[in-house]
């Protein structure tokens, strides 16, 4: 009981925290020939930083999926597991059946659903991207039959959607034929990253489980470069609990590249690399974060320390200067780049060059920094050389 109460308080805390940052907007749609309500969540700090861009997420089933997604997005951003996002929820409460309907004999969208599809693509996206600072990374989130609608965006010749999040999907009987028709290998030709998330659950009917499993198996077999298939299988007691589990699990995978280097990432991708390759890996990671998410993080100290041993212990530390230059390139205000270049020169007995580099690094530090004294010791040590 106490655990449930704490969870409720936690959720309410976050919901109250973002309620004042959510904008209610009525869009007059030429395509739908009516107006449609949307909600736009603007992340904390948006007004303070006039340059930073944010990934855009479009959430269908706004009336009950929007708040859940936003709550998770805030938590992930606070924990530095995902970038802060601009999130748009589209109201479908009164028109839901028409918005996501399809022909049961062909799987094709009905005229009303096709109009809703175009409304998302041509009007909602246009409005948000022209009104707010969005990065190139766009996600679509849908549940049930809305998830089925999302799959139709795979047919676009221009691959402008990066992640397709299909929660508790209710696919048409023709989903396999549709996916085959969409020319999915085109994603592998793009210099970009894409994700397709689906979840299956023991709480679904056996027919639904079988259909989702077939889709997951078929997509995984394609092995398309840059097109990451995330097949999630969970043991839940209801479709509602499946939703609450699926959203954070989807966010974890889709924004994996954004997170600091984990133990799993280090073990699988980094530990056996040569120093120069480890440096390139780290540099490319942050360049990709900047490109995809509009988040110029500089570079996290924990990621620098994650590959430090590789640079120091392999090749006699000869790549320390390259390591320092890479850090300065990504994070010029950090003293760490100067430290590693100084360490390179000191190891090579080039004490004057080392002293100069240490002084440059120390000059960047705040005297209140707990590491400042240790950094200054490098200068004292070499001043008598």
NORSUL-V157652 format. One record per backbone hydrogen bond with DSSP energy under -1.0 kcal/mol. CO is the residue of the C=O (numbers start at 1). NH is the residue of the N-H. If there is no record, write none. Layout:
co: {CO;CO}
nh: {NH;NH}
This chain:
co: {1;2;3;4;5;6;7;8;9;10;11;12;13;14;15;18;21;23;25;27;34;36;37;38;39;40;41;43;45;54;55;56;57;58;59;61;61;65;66;67;68;69;70;71;72;73;74;75;76;77;86;87;88;89;90;92;95;96;101;103;103;108;110;111;112;113;114;115;116;117;118;119;119;120;123;124;125;126;128;132;133;137;138;138;139;140;141;142;143;144;144;145;146;147;149;150;151;152;153;158;162;163;164;165;167;172;174;175;176;177;178;183;184;186;187;190;194;195;196;197;198;200;201;205;206;207;208;209;210;211;212;213;214;215;216;217;219;224;226;228;230;232;234;238;239;240;241;242;243;245;246;247;248;249;250;251;253;255;262;263;264;265;266;266;270;274;275;276;277;278;279;280;281;282;283;284;285;286;287;288;289;289;290;292;295;297;300;301;302;307;308;309;310;314;315;317;319;320;321;322;323;324;325;326;327;331;335;336;337;338;339;340;341;342;343;344;345;346;349;350;351;352;353;354;355;356;357;358;359;361;362;366;369;371;372;373;376;377;378;379;382}
nh: {5;6;7;8;9;10;11;12;13;14;15;16;17;18;19;21;42;40;38;36;29;27;91;25;89;23;87;46;49;135;86;139;88;141;90;64;65;69;70;71;72;73;74;75;76;77;78;79;81;80;57;41;59;39;62;96;99;100;110;106;107;103;114;115;116;117;118;119;120;121;122;123;124;125;127;128;129;130;132;134;54;56;162;163;58;165;60;167;146;148;170;149;150;151;152;153;154;155;156;160;195;140;197;142;144;175;178;179;180;181;182;186;187;189;190;192;228;164;230;166;232;234;204;209;210;211;212;213;214;215;216;217;218;219;220;221;222;227;194;196;198;200;202;242;243;244;245;246;247;249;250;251;252;253;254;255;256;259;266;267;268;269;270;271;273;278;279;280;281;282;283;284;285;286;287;288;289;290;291;292;293;295;294;137;297;299;304;305;306;311;312;313;314;317;318;320;323;324;325;326;327;328;329;330;331;334;339;340;341;342;343;344;345;346;347;348;350;349;351;354;355;356;357;358;359;360;361;362;363;364;365;369;372;375;376;377;380;381;382;383;385}
